[in-house]
């Protein structure tokens, strides 16, 4: 039942936002950045930011492992606007490995 509800909601949202797709345009990173960042122009990358960012902004995402334990990892992430040289987002994310059946922590495979 839940899968059916998810599918119906997905279809509804898809049909509601379909008319807006004609107005959405994107461009790839400026040519000098493509070789330096190792971007593939055939595979655009999309991020959702909680701070103001605009279409066609060139951003860089830096992700590092801050702490590694037996059953968890802590990542730090920073998203930078390269054109304005500003930080758009800072995050610290803890990821925990759990068993599928009872959600208890287990060693990272």
Number of C-alpha atoms within 10 A of each C-alpha: 6 7 8 9 10 11 11 12 12 12 11 11 10 11 11 10 9 9 9 9 8 7 6 7 8 10 11 17 17 10 9 8 12 13 10 8 10 8 14 12 12 7 8 11 9 7 8 6 11 8 9 7 13 8 9 12 16 17 19 14 13 11 13 11 13 13 11 12 10 12 14 17 16 16 16 15 17 15 18 19 16 12 9 10 9 11 14 17 15 13 11 14 13 14 12 17 16 15 10 9 6 7 10 10 14 14 12 12 6
